[in-house]
Amino acid sequence: MYRYFFTVLFLIFSQYTFAQSDAVIKSDFPDPTVIIADGKYYAYATNSSYNGKPVNIQVAVSDDLKAWKIIGDALPQKPSWGYKDFWAPHVLYDSYLKKYVLFYSAETVAEEEGKALGIAFSDKPQGPFVDKGTPLLAGPGFREIDPFAITDRFGKNYLVWGSDFQPLKIQEMNKSWTAFQKGSSPTPLIFPGREKEYTNLLEGAWIDYHKGYYYLYYSGDNCCGKDARYAVLVARAKKLTGPYTTLGEYYKTGKSVVLEKNANIIAPGHNSVIKDKAGRKWIAYHAIPQSAFNNKSYGRHFYLSKIIYRNGWPVVLLEK
């Protein structure tokens, strides 16, 4: 009885799930990760151009999550093994290393190897980050992309990554974030094709911990261009390594989406989750403004919206 009541309540409320109508960075700033460092907010994004110059990993700073300033390139020196497509950065501060660590994707110099996962280090949140010298993992196509790093409640380091019509995977890493832990192996978390919408391809993983559950956010289908069709979905688990139950499985709706297109935006996705200085949580993501899309401009702008957890699942709220 109660399960049915909450299911109905959730489905009704989900009709009023919105995205913020105005971008906080109104230029191409895809795949944003936001962290707090030195009392400020730092955001990192996929390569683009700024002031007419190419930028490998964009970095912006804000005092309040509202007004942002792009301040340059977090990875000004390309790694010896990579030459273009510096995608999907994730940054964390490691108190053991006393370093900021950047995880990213790049196209390898040896084109037959495809994309690869890179790791770089810096003393400052804005960089410059210096690559460790070799890719962590390389593979054909765009399978080895979109890294997300996390230290669990027991002090173990893990990396989550994946795309290219393959499952999202997780694997333990060593203490210095330079290699996978000896004896570890990748564990699949979520497989593509399990729902009718947005699951043909899965990527852009992010994990948030809330009241006993790990929440795996991920994006699906086509992120970019005139055929962009993208959305954020969610699953949860008691253990970081799973097994994960999707929102659609839990409510038996077959739909795990928490953020998709609306009257203002097209193809929102590849999110991060940030807790602000006041303890409120926000979802950071890119999307194509509807007005720009109608004018055949497909740059992905940077948006922030509040999220709350209601009845054990996240809900994205319109920020007015």
C-alpha positions as CSV (number, residue, x, y, z in Angstrom):
1,M,0.0,0.0,0.0
2,Y,2.7,2.5,1.1
3,R,4.9,1.4,-1.8
4,Y,2.1,2.1,-4.3
5,F,1.4,5.5,-2.7
6,F,5.0,6.6,-3.0
7,T,5.3,5.3,-6.5
8,V,2.3,7.4,-7.5
9,L,3.7,10.4,-5.6
10,F,7.0,10.1,-7.4
11,L,5.5,9.8,-10.8
12,I,3.4,12.8,-10.3
13,F,6.3,14.9,-8.9
14,S,8.6,13.8,-11.7
15,Q,6.4,15.6,-14.2
16,Y,7.6,18.8,-12.5
17,T,11.3,18.0,-12.7
18,F,13.0,20.8,-14.5
19,A,16.4,22.1,-15.4
20,Q,17.6,25.6,-14.7
21,S,16.6,27.8,-17.6
22,D,19.8,29.9,-17.9
23,A,23.3,28.7,-18.2
24,V,26.0,29.8,-15.7
25,I,28.6,29.7,-18.5
26,K,27.1,30.6,-21.9
27,S,29.8,29.2,-24.1
28,D,30.9,25.7,-25.0
29,F,31.8,24.1,-21.6
30,P,31.0,20.4,-21.9
31,D,31.2,17.6,-19.3
32,P,31.5,19.9,-16.2
33,T,33.0,18.8,-12.9
34,V,32.8,21.2,-10.0
35,I,34.8,21.0,-6.8
36,I,35.4,23.3,-3.7
37,A,39.0,24.3,-3.2
38,D,40.6,27.2,-1.3
39,G,37.1,28.5,-0.4
40,K,36.1,28.9,-4.1
41,Y,34.3,26.7,-6.6
42,Y,36.3,25.4,-9.6
43,A,34.7,23.9,-12.7
44,Y,36.6,21.8,-15.3
45,A,35.4,21.0,-18.8
46,T,36.2,19.3,-22.1
47,N,38.5,21.0,-24.6
48,S,37.2,23.9,-26.5
49,S,38.4,27.4,-27.5
50,Y,38.5,30.5,-25.3
51,N,39.2,34.0,-26.6
52,G,40.0,32.4,-29.9
53,K,42.7,30.0,-28.5
54,P,42.4,26.2,-28.1
55,V,42.2,25.0,-24.5
56,N,42.9,21.4,-23.6
57,I,41.0,21.3,-20.2
58,Q,38.9,24.4,-19.5
59,V,38.9,25.7,-15.9
60,A,36.6,28.3,-14.4
61,V,36.3,29.8,-10.9
62,S,33.4,31.2,-8.9
63,D,32.8,32.5,-5.4
64,D,29.1,31.7,-5.3
65,L,28.2,29.1,-8.0
66,K,26.4,31.9,-9.9
67,A,29.1,34.2,-11.4
68,W,31.8,32.2,-13.2
69,K,35.0,33.3,-14.9
70,I,37.0,31.0,-17.2
71,I,40.6,31.4,-16.1
72,G,42.5,29.3,-18.6
73,D,43.8,25.8,-19.3
74,A,44.3,23.3,-16.5
75,L,46.4,21.0,-18.8
76,P,48.4,23.5,-20.9
77,Q,51.1,20.9,-21.8
78,K,49.7,17.9,-23.8
79,P,50.9,14.5,-22.6
80,S,53.4,12.8,-24.8
81,W,51.0,10.0,-25.6
82,G,47.9,12.2,-26.5
83,Y,47.4,14.8,-29.1
84,K,43.7,15.8,-29.2
85,D,40.2,15.4,-27.8
86,F,40.9,16.1,-24.1
87,W,37.5,15.1,-22.7
88,A,35.5,14.7,-19.6
89,P,37.8,15.9,-16.8
90,H,37.3,14.9,-13.2
91,V,39.3,16.5,-10.4
92,L,39.7,15.7,-6.7
93,Y,42.0,16.6,-3.9
94,D,43.9,13.7,-2.4
95,S,44.9,14.4,1.2
96,Y,47.4,11.5,1.2
97,L,49.3,12.8,-1.8
98,K,48.6,16.5,-0.9
99,K,47.9,16.9,-4.6
100,Y,45.0,17.7,-6.9
101,V,44.5,14.8,-9.3
102,L,43.0,15.2,-12.8
103,F,41.5,12.3,-14.6
104,Y,40.6,12.8,-18.3
105,S,40.3,11.2,-21.7
106,A,42.4,11.8,-24.8
107,E,43.1,10.6,-28.3
108,T,46.3,8.6,-28.4
109,V,49.2,9.4,-30.8
110,A,49.0,5.8,-31.9
111,E,45.6,6.1,-33.6
112,E,45.0,2.4,-33.7
113,E,44.9,2.4,-29.9
114,G,41.9,4.8,-29.9
115,K,41.0,6.8,-26.8
116,A,42.8,6.5,-23.5
117,L,42.5,7.5,-19.8
118,G,45.0,10.0,-18.5
119,I,46.0,11.1,-15.0
120,A,47.8,14.3,-14.1
121,F,48.8,16.0,-10.9
122,S,49.0,19.6,-9.6
123,D,49.7,21.5,-6.4
124,K,46.9,24.0,-7.2
125,P,43.2,23.5,-8.2
126,Q,43.7,25.7,-11.3
127,G,46.7,23.7,-12.4
128,P,48.9,23.4,-14.3
129,F,48.4,19.7,-14.1
130,V,51.2,17.5,-15.3
131,D,50.5,14.1,-16.8
132,K,52.0,11.0,-15.2
133,G,53.7,10.1,-18.5
134,T,51.7,7.1,-19.7
135,P,48.0,6.4,-20.2
136,L,46.3,4.4,-17.5
137,L,44.3,2.5,-20.1
138,A,43.8,2.6,-23.9
139,G,41.4,0.9,-26.2
140,P,39.8,1.0,-29.6
141,G,37.0,3.4,-30.4
142,F,35.8,5.5,-27.4
143,R,35.5,2.7,-24.9
144,E,38.1,3.9,-22.4
145,I,36.7,7.4,-21.7
146,D,34.8,9.5,-19.1
147,P,36.7,8.7,-15.9
148,F,35.3,9.3,-12.4
149,A,37.4,8.7,-9.3
150,I,36.2,8.2,-5.8
151,T,37.6,7.1,-2.4
152,D,35.1,4.9,-0.5
153,R,34.3,5.2,3.2
154,F,37.0,2.6,3.9
155,G,39.8,4.5,2.2
156,K,40.0,2.5,-1.0
157,N,40.5,4.3,-4.3
158,Y,38.3,3.4,-7.3
159,L,37.9,4.5,-10.9
160,V,34.6,4.3,-12.8
161,W,34.6,4.8,-16.6
162,G,33.2,3.6,-19.9
163,S,31.2,4.3,-23.1
164,D,31.1,2.9,-26.7
165,F,28.1,0.7,-26.2
166,Q,29.9,-1.2,-23.4
167,P,28.9,-1.4,-19.7
168,L,30.1,1.2,-17.2
169,K,32.9,-0.4,-15.2
170,I,34.6,0.1,-11.8
171,Q,38.0,-1.0,-10.6
172,E,40.2,-0.4,-7.6
173,M,43.2,1.8,-7.9
174,N,46.4,2.1,-5.9
175,K,47.1,4.6,-3.2
176,S,48.9,7.0,-5.6
177,W,46.2,7.0,-8.3
178,T,48.9,5.9,-10.8
179,A,47.8,2.4,-11.6
180,F,45.0,-0.1,-11.0
181,Q,45.5,-2.0,-7.7
182,K,47.4,-5.3,-8.3
183,G,45.1,-8.3,-8.4
184,S,42.0,-6.1,-9.2
185,S,39.8,-6.4,-12.2
186,P,37.0,-4.3,-13.7
187,T,33.5,-5.0,-12.5
188,P,30.5,-4.0,-14.7
189,L,28.0,-1.6,-13.0
190,I,25.3,-0.8,-15.6
191,F,24.7,-2.4,-19.0
192,P,23.3,-0.5,-22.0
193,G,20.1,-1.4,-23.7
194,R,18.1,-2.2,-20.5
195,E,15.5,0.5,-21.1
196,K,13.8,1.9,-24.2
197,E,15.0,5.4,-23.8
198,Y,18.5,6.8,-23.4
199,T,20.3,3.5,-22.8
200,N,21.6,2.6,-26.2
201,L,24.9,4.0,-25.1
202,L,25.9,4.8,-21.5
203,E,28.7,7.1,-20.3
204,G,29.5,10.1,-18.0
205,A,29.4,8.2,-14.7
206,W,29.3,10.1,-11.4
207,I,28.6,8.6,-7.9
208,D,27.2,10.5,-5.0
209,Y,26.8,9.0,-1.5
210,H,23.6,9.9,0.5
211,K,22.1,8.2,3.6
212,G,23.5,4.7,3.1
213,Y,23.3,4.5,-0.7
214,Y,25.7,5.1,-3.5
215,Y,23.8,6.9,-6.3
216,L,25.3,6.2,-9.8
217,Y,24.4,9.0,-12.2
218,Y,25.0,8.3,-15.9
219,S,24.1,9.8,-19.2
220,G,22.8,8.0,-22.3
221,D,22.7,8.2,-26.1
222,N,23.9,11.0,-28.3
223,C,25.5,14.0,-26.5
224,C,26.2,16.3,-29.3
225,G,25.4,18.0,-32.6
226,K,22.2,18.3,-34.6
227,D,21.0,14.8,-33.6
228,A,21.7,15.3,-29.9
229,R,19.5,13.2,-27.7
230,Y,20.9,12.9,-24.2
231,A,19.7,12.6,-20.6
232,V,20.8,11.8,-17.1
233,L,19.7,8.5,-15.5
234,V,20.3,7.1,-12.0
235,A,20.7,3.8,-10.1
236,R,21.6,3.1,-6.5
237,A,23.4,0.5,-4.4
238,K,24.4,-0.2,-0.8
239,K,27.9,-1.0,-1.9
240,L,30.1,1.1,-4.2
241,T,30.8,-1.8,-6.5
242,G,27.1,-2.8,-6.7
243,P,24.8,-4.4,-7.5
244,Y,22.9,-1.3,-8.7
245,T,19.2,-1.0,-9.0
246,T,18.0,1.6,-11.5
247,L,15.2,4.0,-10.8
248,G,13.1,2.3,-13.4
249,E,13.6,-1.1,-11.9
250,Y,12.7,0.1,-8.5
251,Y,9.5,1.7,-9.5
252,K,8.8,-0.8,-12.4
253,T,8.4,2.1,-14.8
254,G,11.2,1.2,-17.2
255,K,12.5,4.8,-17.0
256,S,15.4,5.9,-14.9
257,V,15.7,9.5,-16.2
258,V,16.0,12.3,-13.7
259,L,17.0,15.1,-16.2
260,E,16.0,15.4,-19.9
261,K,15.2,18.0,-22.4
262,N,12.5,20.6,-21.8
263,A,11.3,23.9,-23.3
264,N,14.6,25.6,-22.5
265,I,17.3,23.0,-23.2
266,I,18.3,20.1,-25.4
267,A,20.3,17.0,-24.5
268,P,21.3,17.7,-20.9
269,G,23.9,15.4,-19.5
270,H,27.3,14.3,-18.3
271,N,26.8,15.7,-14.8
272,S,28.7,16.0,-11.6
273,V,27.2,16.6,-8.1
274,I,28.6,19.2,-5.7
275,K,27.6,20.1,-2.1
276,D,27.9,23.8,-1.7
277,K,29.3,25.7,1.3
278,A,25.8,25.7,2.9
279,G,25.4,22.0,2.6
280,R,22.9,22.1,-0.4
281,K,23.5,19.7,-3.3
282,W,23.7,20.8,-7.0
283,I,23.9,18.9,-10.2
284,A,26.2,20.4,-12.8
285,Y,25.7,19.4,-16.4
286,H,26.0,20.7,-20.0
287,A,23.1,21.2,-22.3
288,I,22.3,22.9,-25.6
289,P,20.1,26.0,-25.2
290,Q,16.8,25.5,-27.1
291,S,17.2,28.9,-28.7
292,A,20.7,28.1,-29.9
293,F,19.7,24.7,-31.2
294,N,16.9,26.3,-33.2
295,N,19.6,28.5,-34.8
296,K,21.8,25.4,-35.5
297,S,24.3,26.2,-32.9
298,Y,25.2,23.1,-31.0
299,G,27.6,24.3,-28.3
300,R,27.0,22.7,-24.9
301,H,26.6,25.3,-22.1
302,F,27.2,24.9,-18.4
303,Y,24.1,24.6,-16.1
304,L,23.6,24.1,-12.4
305,S,20.3,23.0,-10.8
306,K,19.5,22.0,-7.2
307,I,18.9,18.4,-6.4
308,I,17.1,16.9,-3.4
309,Y,16.7,13.3,-2.3
310,R,13.1,12.4,-1.9
311,N,11.8,9.0,-0.9
312,G,15.3,7.6,-1.5
313,W,15.9,9.0,-5.0
314,P,17.2,12.3,-6.4
315,V,15.0,14.9,-7.9
316,V,16.3,17.8,-10.0
317,L,14.6,21.1,-9.2
318,L,14.1,24.3,-11.2
319,E,16.3,27.0,-9.7
320,K,14.5,30.3,-9.8
